Amino acid sequence: MSEWSHIIIRSFIFLFVLFVMTKLLGKKQISQISFFEYVSGITIGSIAGEVIMGLDNNIGHGVLAIAIFGLVTIAVGFISLKSNSFRDFVEGKGTIFIKDGKIMEDNLKKEKYSTDELSTLLRKKDVFNLADVEFAVLEPTGNLSILLKKENRPLTPKDLNMKVANDKVPQTVIRDGHIVHDSLASAGKTRKWLFDELDKLEVTMDNVFYGQIDSYGDLTVDLYDDKMQQPSPQTRPLLMAQLKKCQADLELFELETDSPDAKKMYKKNANKLNEVIKILSPYLNN
């Protein structure tokens, strides 16, 4: 067997071994790598590279070495879940870079960061003025977490004492032009409802590439034909418009009638409907 054949076979073998080991280590190895996992990952990759290129003619030695490093990494992760002190030692702790709006120079030097590098990390968080930051900490993963000063934080509905509707997880009911029946059932909808909604949007199933039901039960679609204007759901706006029209009609009836009892009745119901509109506004306004 030629040397090229050996390399190809070894590559496929260790591709499978590394894939299995990564699955055992879990998603954390990819998303939030610690100091120990960083060292372990580099070593495992180096071992695999050497064995694939034939520097170590014994494939079993390479598999054994990778298995040892993988199992040790799994063991370290398990112990870290049980012991806070061990986790702090292995994974490290966050380092405060800005506290009460003031840069902690000693901590910057400890982590070997310059003020320019700190500014770069802040810009990655869309913060260009250091004076806007109340608190910033360098996480063990190398990411910078920041807390803006209260006057610089975006307004939320809670700040304005506004009531908003709770969102639910959207359900993708059409993917690549095919109906996803599990998602349709999770949303509590049927195929008949789906086709009825497509008729309301004046589109056919053949032209729908992607469809999603939002937390209000409205269907939003993306079409294969990009030149066509994307239809938007009209159920909630139409319902809100009808409620407002009914409320306006009651106020008009109150003005037109000469009967005191009728005026009282129209005014009372107009006020009740107005309260209903206020309650439903967060749910029905797009």
C-alpha positions in Angstrom: 0.0 0.0 0.0 1.4 3.4 -1.0 2.2 6.2 1.4 -0.7 8.3 0.0 -3.1 5.4 0.8 -1.9 5.3 4.4 -2.4 9.0 4.9 -5.9 8.8 3.4 -6.9 5.9 5.6 -5.4 7.4 8.8 -7.1 10.7 8.0 -10.6 9.1 7.9 -9.8 7.0 11.0 -8.8 10.0 13.1 -11.6 12.2 11.6 -14.0 9.7 13.1 -12.1 9.4 16.4 -11.9 13.2 16.8 -15.6 13.5 15.9 -16.6 11.0 18.6 -14.3 12.6 21.2 -15.7 16.0 20.5 -19.3 14.7 20.9 -18.2 13.2 24.2 -16.7 16.5 25.4 -19.9 18.3 24.6 -20.8 21.7 23.1 -18.9 23.6 25.8 -15.6 22.5 24.2 -16.6 24.5 21.2 -18.5 27.5 22.6 -16.8 28.3 26.0 -13.3 26.8 26.0 -11.3 27.1 29.3 -7.5 27.2 29.8 -7.4 23.4 30.3 -9.7 22.7 27.4 -7.6 25.0 25.2 -4.4 23.1 26.1 -6.1 19.7 25.7 -7.6 20.6 22.4 -4.3 21.7 20.9 -2.6 18.6 22.2 -5.2 16.2 20.8 -5.0 18.0 17.4 -1.2 17.7 17.4 -1.3 14.0 18.2 -3.8 13.4 15.4 -1.8 15.4 12.9 1.4 13.4 13.7 -0.2 10.0 13.5 -2.0 10.9 10.2 1.2 11.9 8.6 2.9 8.7 9.7 5.4 10.2 12.2 4.1 7.6 14.6 3.6 4.3 12.7 1.4 2.8 15.4 -2.2 4.1 15.0 -3.2 2.5 18.3 -0.7 4.7 20.2 -2.3 7.8 18.7 -5.9 6.6 19.5 -4.8 5.8 23.1 -3.2 9.2 23.6 -6.3 11.0 22.3 -8.5 8.9 24.4 -6.4 9.7 27.5 -6.5 13.5 26.9 -10.3 13.3 26.1 -11.1 11.3 29.3 -9.0 13.6 31.4 -10.8 16.6 30.0 -14.2 14.9 30.7 -13.0 14.2 34.3 -11.9 17.7 34.8 -15.3 19.0 33.6 -17.1 16.7 36.0 -15.0 17.7 39.0 -15.5 21.4 38.1 -19.2 20.9 38.4 -18.8 19.5 41.9 -16.1 21.9 43.3 -16.2 25.7 43.0 -12.5 26.1 44.0 -11.4 23.5 41.5 -13.5 25.2 38.8 -11.9 28.6 39.6 -8.5 27.0 39.4 -9.0 25.2 36.1 -11.3 27.6 34.2 -10.2 30.9 35.9 -12.3 33.7 37.2 -13.6 36.9 35.6 -11.4 39.9 35.9 -12.9 43.4 36.5 -11.6 45.9 34.0 -14.0 48.8 34.7 -15.7 49.4 38.1 -18.0 52.4 38.9 -16.9 53.9 35.6 -13.2 53.7 36.5 -10.6 51.6 34.7 -8.9 49.1 37.0 -5.3 49.6 35.8 -3.8 46.8 37.9 -6.2 44.3 36.5 -5.4 45.3 33.0 -1.7 44.8 33.7 -2.4 41.4 35.3 -4.2 40.1 32.2 -1.6 41.8 29.9 -4.2 44.1 28.2 -3.6 47.6 27.0 -6.1 50.4 27.0 -6.2 50.1 23.2 -7.2 46.5 23.4 -9.8 47.4 26.0 -11.2 50.0 23.6 -11.3 47.3 20.9 -13.3 45.0 23.1 -15.7 47.8 24.0 -16.2 48.7 20.3 -17.1 45.0 19.6 -19.9 45.6 22.1 -20.9 48.8 20.1 -19.6 51.0 22.9 -17.4 53.8 21.6 -17.3 56.1 24.6 -15.7 54.6 27.7 -17.5 57.2 29.9 -20.8 55.3 29.1 -19.6 52.2 30.9 -20.5 51.5 34.5 -19.0 48.0 34.8 -17.0 45.7 32.6 -15.5 42.3 33.3 -13.3 40.0 31.2 -14.8 36.5 31.3 -12.7 33.4 31.6 -13.6 32.7 27.9 -12.0 36.0 26.8 -15.3 37.8 26.2 -15.9 41.2 27.7 -19.3 41.7 29.5 -20.3 45.3 30.1 -23.0 47.1 32.0 -23.8 50.6 30.7 -24.6 53.5 33.0 -28.3 53.7 33.7 -28.8 56.9 31.7 -27.1 55.2 28.6 -29.1 52.0 28.7 -31.9 51.5 26.0 -35.4 52.2 27.2 -37.6 49.1 27.8 -41.3 48.8 28.0 -40.9 48.3 31.8 -39.2 51.7 32.1 -42.2 53.3 30.5 -44.7 51.2 32.5 -46.0 49.7 29.3 -47.7 46.4 29.3 -46.6 44.1 26.5 -47.6 40.6 25.5 -45.5 37.6 26.3 -43.7 36.0 23.3 -43.8 32.3 22.6 -41.3 30.3 20.5 -42.1 30.7 16.8 -42.9 27.5 14.9 -41.4 26.9 11.4 -44.3 25.2 9.6 -42.9 25.4 6.0 -39.2 24.7 5.3 -37.7 24.5 1.8 -41.2 24.4 0.4 -42.3 21.4 2.5 -44.8 21.4 5.4 -43.3 20.6 8.8 -46.1 18.6 10.4 -44.6 18.4 13.9 -44.2 22.1 14.1 -47.7 22.7 12.8 -49.1 20.3 15.5 -47.0 22.1 18.2 -48.6 25.4 17.1 -52.0 23.8 17.5 -52.8 24.3 13.8 -54.0 22.0 11.0 -53.2 21.7 7.3 -56.6 23.3 6.5 -55.8 26.3 8.7 -52.4 26.6 6.9 -53.9 26.6 3.4 -56.7 29.0 4.5 -54.0 31.4 5.7 -52.1 31.1 2.5 -55.3 31.9 0.6 -55.7 35.0 2.7 -52.2 36.1 1.8 -53.0 35.3 -1.8 -50.1 32.9 -2.3 -49.9 29.3 -3.3 -48.1 26.5 -1.5 -45.9 26.0 -4.6 -44.4 29.5 -4.3 -43.7 29.4 -0.5 -40.1 28.7 0.5 -40.4 29.3 4.2 -43.3 29.8 6.6 -43.4 30.6 10.3 -46.1 31.0 12.9 -45.3 33.7 15.5 -46.4 33.8 19.1 -49.7 35.5 18.1 -50.6 32.7 15.7 -49.9 34.8 12.6 -48.4 33.2 9.5 -45.4 34.9 7.9 -44.0 33.5 4.6 -41.0 33.9 2.4 -41.6 33.2 -1.3 -39.4 31.6 -4.0 -40.1 34.5 -6.3 -38.0 37.3 -4.8 -39.5 39.8 -7.1 -42.9 39.5 -5.6 -43.7 41.7 -2.5 -43.7 39.6 0.6 -47.3 39.4 2.0 -47.7 40.3 5.7 -50.3 38.9 8.1 -53.3 41.2 8.5 -55.4 39.3 11.1 -54.4 41.4 14.1 -54.4 44.9 12.3 -57.9 44.1 10.9 -59.3 43.0 14.3 -57.9 46.2 15.9 -59.4 48.3 13.1 -62.8 46.7 13.6 -62.7 47.2 17.4 -61.9 50.9 16.9 -64.6 51.3 14.3 -67.2 49.7 16.7 -66.1 52.1 19.5 -66.4 55.1 17.2 -69.8 54.0 16.0 -71.0 53.8 19.6 -69.8 57.3 20.3 -71.6 58.5 17.1 -74.8 56.8 18.1 -74.6 58.5 21.5 -74.4 61.9 19.8 -77.2 61.2 17.4 -79.9 59.8 19.7 -82.3 62.0 21.7 -83.1 59.3 24.3 -81.3 59.9 27.6 -81.3 56.1 28.4 -79.9 55.3 24.9 -77.2 58.0 25.4 -76.2 56.4 28.7 -76.2 52.9 27.2 -74.0 53.9 24.2 -71.6 55.9 26.3 -71.2 53.1 28.8 -70.5 50.5 26.1 -68.2 52.8 24.2 -66.1 53.2 27.4 -66.1 49.5 28.0 -64.9 48.9 24.4 -62.3 51.5 24.8 -60.9 49.7 27.8 -60.8 46.5 25.9 -58.9 48.2 23.1 -56.3 49.4 25.6 -55.9 45.9 27.0 -55.6 44.3 23.6 -53.3 46.9 22.1 -50.0 45.2 23.0 -51.3 42.0 21.4 -53.0 43.4 18.3 -50.6 46.2 17.3 -47.7 45.1 15.0 
